[in-house]
Amino acid sequence: MVFRVSRPYLGDFEHLVLLAVIRLADAGYGLAIRDEIVQRTARDVSPGAVYTTLDRLERKGLVRSSVERGTLARDNRVRRRYEITRAGHEAVSAAQRDIRAMSRGLVLRGDH
Amino acid sequence: MALEFEVLLLNACAPAHLADAIIGDLCERHGALAEKRGEARARAICRGEVLRSLPALATYRAAQSFADNWVFALAIAALICGLCIAAIPFWNHLGMAGGWPHVLRLFAIGAMLGYIRRRWALSYAALLLFIGVADAVIDARQFGTGWHVLAHSDLYHGLFIDAVSMAAGLIALSAATFVQGRVRSV
């Protein structure tokens, strides 16, 4: 789109993926990001969903990727490493702030 | 490699720039799982993961290629052109005949183009081309000059006004959306 809204909207899964990228810091590889989400949330996440979300986030300028050479274990296929950008940090902070603001004072049934 | 079929599927469905990394991950995972659980189990798990990945990858690839090419841009431009032509009989009844309503219409079309997620520039160019050809044909028929109209008419002046009107609509919408975004984020 020709115009840019100053704060990009984050979907639920995009939010999780960005948090995983932040957690993994220098080890933000596709497989590791997926494992991080599966272990912490117990969600059944497919690698395809993770990669398409990462690509969408990259297009929004919230993460950037670099390509590394493949190893024998990877059949010499390249490896993509994802890092969060400043805009990504801001988007996560804003989304977290919104969630805190909306949840404050609420007692949710799922908490008990 | 033990995963030829899965690799074939991924190459067919995943976006080209992601396929290699996804297949590499698959090979790495397969190797690790084969050591722990045996080849057959590793292969079954990997096949399951690939099959679950395919809908997301195929949909994403289709969406990207649809939105990022000339065909999409031309289709959008043709649709807008078609709608405008279909509306011609109603313009007079709506008091929308004449020069200024024409500029206003193009301004609105420019604003509509701004909503196309990608390739708005291509759609804009394609639409302008359509308008140019349509103007040339109309002028040629109206003045009976044939294709000499391309050399001896106000065609280019009119086209320039059309282009500016559309661009103004696009820029106005961009500015409005930008300001709205700023206000929201404060």
Interface residues (C-beta under 8 A of the other chain):
Chain A: M1 V2 F3 R4 V5 S6 R7 Y29 G30 L31 S46 P47 G48 A49 Y51 T52 D55 R56 V67 G70 A73 R74 D75 R77 V78 R79 R80 A94
Chain B: M1 A14 P15 H17 L18 D20 A21 I22 I23 G24 D25 L26 C27 E28 R29 G31 E49 R52 S53 L54 P55 A56 L57 Y60 G114 Y115 I116 R117 R118 W120 A121 L170 L173 S174 A175 T177 F178 Q180 G181 R182 R184 S185
